[in-house]
Amino acid sequence: MIRIRGLRKKLGQKQVLDGVDLDIPTGCTMVVMGRSGTGKSVLLRHIIGLMQPDQGSIEVEGGIVLAGATSSRAKRTARTIVPRMPKRIFGFAVT
């Protein structure tokens, strides 16, 4: 499970993520939709550990991966998360 609580991120003067709460159960497929500039990519970058939140936390399988004012250990952990992918996508083998 991925659990996001109170995620906030400001880029320049724009508040891109403003208190996002989201639960994604293990094995669930989720779609993030919205207009251009609404924070979809910023949210995904936080989930995979490429960006640090200003506030809030992201837990993966019960362990906090990212939080505002994150420790260097948590930053290293976030960068090592690799999503499980099927061996075949759209009929092509992934190697």
Buried (B, 14 or more C-beta within 10 A) or exposed (E): EBBBBBBBBEEEEEEBBEEBEBEBEEEEEEEEEEEEEEBBBBBEBBBBBEBBBBBBBBBBEEEBBBBBEBEEEBEEBBEEBEEEEEEEEEEEEEE
